Amino acid sequence: MTMTTIKVPKAVRDRLHRLAAADGLTLAQEIEKLIDQHAPPPKPTVGGFRSGRPLSAEEIDAELAEGFGA
């Protein structure tokens, strides 16, 4: 774990501490929870098929046939 100092106004710090205490979390856990609630979900990094252009139905059939050894 890395220790970091984040400077925030006292009122914000106090609110974070109250939120964390109400949820039974540490300050770091509460901050992470708040970030997760408002951050967009990460994009998948594996799986799926990516192409520079859309494939036609015939091209998809050919790709699938190659995969099954037909």
C-alpha positions, -999 to 999 in steps of 0.1 A, spaced: 0 0 0 12 35 -8 6 63 17 -5 96 1 -15 129 16 -45 145 0 -53 181 10 -90 188 13 -109 214 32 -117 205 68 -154 203 61 -148 178 33 -125 157 56 -151 157 83 -178 146 60 -156 118 46 -149 106 82 -186 107 90 -195 87 59 -168 61 66 -179 57 102 -216 53 92 -207 26 67 -182 9 91 -153 15 67 -119 30 69 -114 64 53 -95 48 23 -123 22 18 -149 50 18 -130 70 -7 -127 40 -30 -164 32 -26 -173 68 -36 -149 67 -66 -163 33 -78 -199 47 -76 -191 75 -99 -164 61 -122 -175 45 -156 -170 8 -156 -136 -3 -171 -136 -14 -207 -129 -52 -212 -93 -58 -221 -96 -94 -233 -121 -114 -253 -145 -104 -281 -137 -97 -317 -124 -63 -329 -122 -53 -365 -114 -20 -382 -146 -23 -402 -179 -42 -399 -181 -77 -413 -208 -88 -437 -228 -119 -429 -209 -139 -455 -175 -129 -440 -188 -139 -405 -198 -173 -419 -164 -177 -434 -146 -168 -402 -168 -192 -382 -162 -220 -407 -124 -215 -405 -127 -218 -367 -145 -251 -369 -122 -266 -396 -149 -267 -423 
